[in-house]
Amino acid sequence: MLARVANAVYWMSRYLERAGNLARFVEVNWHLTLDLPGAGAGEWRPLVIASGDHTLFEERYGAYDAATVTTFLCFERGYANSIASCLWAARENARAIREVIPYEMWEQINIYYHLVHDAAKNPLAVVDNPSEFCQEIKVRDFILEGISRDAMIHDEAWHFSRLGRQLERCDKTSRILDVNCHLLLPGLSGAPQSFDSIHWSALLRATSALNAYRRLRGRISPARVAEFLLFDHDFPRSIIYGLGSAQRALHDITGTRVGHFSRGSERLLGQLCSDLSYLTIEDVFEQGLHQFTDRLQTRMNTIDTQLGREFFGYHDPTPLQQVDQ
């Protein structure tokens, strides 16, 4: 497979996954502010912090509130990680590989792009009630993932698509877990706070995990929620599940057996999966959840950079049009 094709498939999937995750975060946060009377900037600031782009936000908007944060994350074209920017980038990558992806996928990406483009013409309508807009984004994301799984040939292109989507999902899950737990767990934020099931339920909804969590774990508690999102082997949006899926996709691309490696990216990803497989949630809290997720994100970024060098022909570790890698 040509490096440019592999690169386009990989980043198309990452951008689509990124847009879907942003929609989840915005919708859940909006519902959270309705459930918590008097909620203000303190409820919206974590979304921008989780993106890692709070400096840019403060330069452009200053104050954190529902209108500024929703506009920034959904429609700001000057922000490369907004939903609008992600859909533009995904569509451009898809355009470059139309011969590789199913026609239905290209059609749905176009519909998806124009949905967001049209909504951006009147962002205040979304700000007032983002739920309908975010629900539509999530549905489009599920449709595209289903098309990818059921209509694409399961060849190298599909494996690169799966690899990109899973790494992006793990990155965003780790970020939202880090920021929310930093604010909610006693001792981590510098000021003790009582456990609030509304916040933790919102965190699970943000990762589409609430129903699955209740079926498997029952009562909501901080340790159980963190353990579920990090280490549950049966939930498709947990980090250990996503990294395991990414590892299998990478080995399908290289033809190397799992447990062995022929490339640096296989070694790095295999080491990360192995390390996580033998950790407990007590180990994580002992070293500090923020420190743990920060190192986890750094290791995933290193894997992404190595993939770029080995498969996509990158020489510079920061390729064009890729943000927060």
C-alpha positions in Angstrom: 0.0 0.0 0.0 1.2 3.5 -0.8 2.3 5.5 2.2 0.0 8.4 1.2 -3.0 6.1 1.1 -2.2 4.5 4.5 -1.7 8.0 6.0 -5.0 9.3 4.6 -7.0 6.3 5.9 -5.4 6.5 9.3 -6.1 10.2 9.7 -9.5 10.1 8.2 -10.5 7.7 11.0 -8.7 9.7 13.7 -10.5 12.9 12.7 -13.9 11.2 12.5 -13.4 9.6 16.0 -12.2 13.0 17.4 -15.3 14.8 16.1 -17.6 12.1 17.7 -15.9 12.3 21.0 -16.1 16.1 21.1 -19.9 15.9 20.5 -20.2 13.5 23.4 -18.3 15.7 25.7 -20.3 18.8 24.8 -23.7 17.1 25.0 -23.0 15.5 28.4 -21.6 18.7 29.8 -24.7 20.6 28.7 -27.0 18.1 30.4 -24.8 18.3 33.5 -25.3 22.0 33.8 -29.0 21.5 33.7 -28.8 18.9 36.5 -26.6 21.2 38.7 -28.3 24.5 39.4 -25.8 27.4 39.5 -23.3 25.6 37.3 -21.1 28.1 35.5 -17.6 28.4 34.1 -16.3 25.7 36.4 -18.4 23.1 34.5 -17.2 24.2 31.0 -13.5 24.8 31.6 -12.6 21.1 31.9 -13.7 20.4 28.3 -11.2 22.8 27.0 -8.5 21.6 29.4 -9.2 18.0 28.2 -8.5 19.1 24.6 -5.1 20.5 25.6 -5.8 23.7 23.8 -6.8 26.1 26.7 -4.1 28.6 25.8 -5.6 29.1 22.3 -9.1 29.3 23.7 -8.1 32.0 26.2 -6.4 34.0 23.5 -9.6 33.9 21.3 -12.4 33.9 23.8 -11.2 34.6 27.3 -14.2 33.7 29.5 -15.4 30.1 29.9 -19.1 29.6 29.5 -21.6 27.5 27.5 -21.6 29.8 24.5 -17.8 30.3 24.1 -16.8 26.7 24.8 -19.5 25.2 22.6 -18.6 27.5 19.7 -14.9 26.9 20.1 -15.2 23.1 20.3 -17.9 22.7 17.6 -17.4 25.4 15.0 -14.1 27.4 15.4 -12.3 26.9 12.0 -9.3 28.6 13.4 -9.0 25.7 15.9 -7.7 22.6 14.2 -9.4 20.2 16.6 -13.0 21.6 16.5 -15.7 19.4 15.1 -15.9 21.6 12.0 -12.2 21.4 11.4 -12.0 17.7 12.0 -14.8 17.0 9.5 -13.1 19.2 6.9 -9.8 17.3 7.5 -11.6 13.9 7.4 -13.4 14.8 4.2 -10.1 15.9 2.5 -8.4 12.7 3.5 -11.4 10.7 2.3 -11.4 12.6 -1.0 -7.8 11.5 -1.6 -8.7 7.8 -1.2 -12.1 7.5 -2.8 -11.0 4.4 -4.7 -10.2 2.7 -1.4 -13.3 3.4 0.8 -16.9 2.3 -0.1 -19.1 4.8 -2.0 -21.5 4.7 1.0 -18.7 6.0 3.3 -17.8 8.9 1.0 -21.5 9.8 0.7 -22.0 9.7 4.5 -18.8 11.8 5.2 -20.2 14.4 2.8 -23.6 14.4 4.5 -21.8 14.6 7.9 -19.6 17.5 6.7 -22.5 19.6 5.3 -24.5 18.9 8.5 -21.8 20.6 10.5 -21.1 23.3 7.9 -24.8 24.3 7.9 -25.0 24.3 11.7 -22.0 26.6 11.8 -23.9 29.3 9.9 -26.1 29.7 13.0 -24.0 28.6 16.0 -26.3 30.3 18.6 -29.0 27.8 17.8 -26.7 25.0 18.8 -25.4 26.9 21.8 -29.0 27.2 23.2 -29.6 23.5 22.9 -26.7 21.4 21.6 -28.3 18.1 22.4 -30.0 17.6 19.0 -26.8 18.6 17.1 -24.6 16.3 19.2 -26.9 13.4 18.9 -26.8 13.7 15.1 -23.0 13.8 15.2 -22.9 10.6 17.3 -25.4 8.8 15.0 -23.3 9.8 11.9 -20.2 8.5 13.7 -21.9 5.1 14.5 -23.1 4.9 10.9 -19.6 5.5 9.5 -18.0 3.0 11.9 -20.6 0.4 10.8 -19.9 1.1 7.1 -16.2 0.7 7.7 -16.6 -2.6 9.5 -19.3 -4.1 7.1 -18.5 -2.6 3.7 -14.7 -2.2 3.5 -12.5 -5.0 2.4 -10.6 -6.1 5.5 -7.2 -5.4 4.0 -4.4 -3.1 4.9 -6.6 0.0 4.4 -9.2 -1.3 6.9 -6.5 -2.2 9.4 -5.0 1.3 9.2 -8.5 2.8 9.7 -9.0 0.6 12.8 -5.6 1.5 14.1 -6.2 5.2 13.8 -9.7 5.1 15.3 -8.7 3.0 18.3 -5.6 5.2 19.2 -7.7 8.3 18.9 -10.4 6.8 21.1 -7.9 5.8 23.8 -6.4 9.2 23.8 -9.7 11.0 24.3 -10.9 8.6 26.9 -7.7 9.1 28.9 -8.0 12.9 28.7 -11.6 13.1 29.8 -10.9 10.7 32.7 -7.8 12.7 33.7 -9.5 16.1 33.8 -12.7 15.0 35.4 -11.1 12.8 38.1 -8.6 15.6 38.8 -11.5 17.8 39.6 -13.6 15.3 41.5 -11.4 13.0 43.5 -10.5 14.3 47.0 -6.9 15.2 47.3 -6.2 15.6 43.6 -7.6 19.0 43.1 -6.1 20.5 46.2 -9.5 20.9 47.9 -11.6 18.0 49.3 -14.9 17.5 47.4 -17.7 15.2 48.3 -18.5 12.3 45.9 -21.2 13.4 43.5 -22.9 10.6 41.5 -24.2 13.1 39.0 -20.7 14.0 37.9 -19.5 10.4 37.7 -22.6 9.4 35.7 -21.9 12.3 33.3 -18.3 11.1 32.9 -19.6 7.6 32.0 -22.1 9.1 29.5 -19.4 11.2 27.9 -17.7 7.9 27.0 -20.9 6.1 26.1 -20.2 3.8 29.0 -23.1 4.4 31.5 -25.3 1.4 30.6 -22.4 -1.0 30.2 -21.0 0.1 33.5 -24.2 -0.4 35.4 -24.6 -3.9 33.9 -21.1 -5.0 34.8 -20.2 -3.0 37.9 -23.4 -1.7 39.5 -22.9 1.0 42.1 -21.0 4.1 40.9 -17.8 4.9 42.7 -14.6 6.8 41.7 -12.3 3.7 41.8 -14.8 1.5 39.9 -15.4 4.1 37.2 -11.7 4.7 36.7 -11.0 0.9 36.7 -13.8 0.3 34.2 -12.6 3.0 31.7 -9.0 1.9 32.0 -9.0 -1.9 32.4 -12.3 -3.5 31.3 -11.4 -6.1 28.6 -15.1 -6.4 27.4 -16.1 -2.8 26.9 -15.1 -1.5 23.4 -14.4 2.1 24.6 -12.1 1.2 27.5 -8.4 2.0 27.1 -7.1 -1.6 27.5 -9.7 -2.8 24.9 -8.8 -0.1 22.5 -5.1 -0.5 22.7 -5.5 -4.3 22.3 -7.5 -3.7 19.2 -4.9 -1.3 17.9 -2.2 -3.8 18.5 -4.0 -6.5 16.6 -4.6 -4.1 13.7 -0.9 -3.3 13.6 0.1 -6.9 13.6 -2.4 -7.6 10.8 -0.6 -4.9 8.8 2.9 -6.2 9.4 2.1 -9.9 9.4 4.1 -10.3 12.7 2.6 -12.6 15.3 1.3 -10.9 18.5 3.9 -11.2 21.2 6.7 -10.6 18.7 7.8 -7.4 16.8 9.5 -6.5 13.6 9.1 -2.7 13.9 9.6 -0.1 16.6 5.9 0.7 16.7 5.0 -2.9 17.4 7.4 -3.0 20.3 6.2 0.3 21.8 2.5 -0.7 21.5 3.2 -4.2 22.8 5.0 -2.9 25.8 2.2 -0.5 26.6 -0.5 -3.2 26.3 1.6 -5.5 28.5 2.2 -2.9 31.2 -1.5 -2.1 31.4 -2.5 -5.7 31.5 -0.7 -6.3 34.8 -1.7 -3.1 36.6 -4.5 -2.7 39.1 -6.5 0.4 39.9 -4.7 0.6 43.3 -1.4 0.8 41.4 -2.8 3.7 39.4 -4.0 5.7 42.4 -0.8 5.0 44.2 1.2 6.8 41.5 -1.5 9.4 41.0 -4.2 9.2 38.3 -3.1 12.5 36.6 0.5 11.3 36.5 -0.6 7.9 35.1 -2.8 9.3 32.3 -0.2 12.0 31.4 2.4 9.3 30.9 -0.1 7.1 29.0 -0.8 10.0 26.6 2.9 10.6 26.1 3.4 6.9 25.3 0.5 6.9 22.8 1.9 10.0 21.2 5.3 8.3 20.8 3.6 5.3 19.2 1.8 7.7 16.7 5.0 9.4 15.9 6.8 6.1 15.3 3.9 4.9 13.0 4.4 8.1 11.0 8.0 7.4 10.5 7.7 3.7 9.7 4.5 3.7 7.5 3.7 7.3 6.3 7.2 8.6 5.4 7.4 11.3 8.1 10.8 12.7 8.8 9.6 15.5 11.0 7.8 14.2 14.2 5.2 16.9 13.7 3.6 16.4 10.3 1.4 19.0 8.6 -2.3 19.2 9.6 -2.0 16.9 12.5 -2.7 18.4 15.9 -2.3 17.1 19.4 -0.5 13.9 18.3 
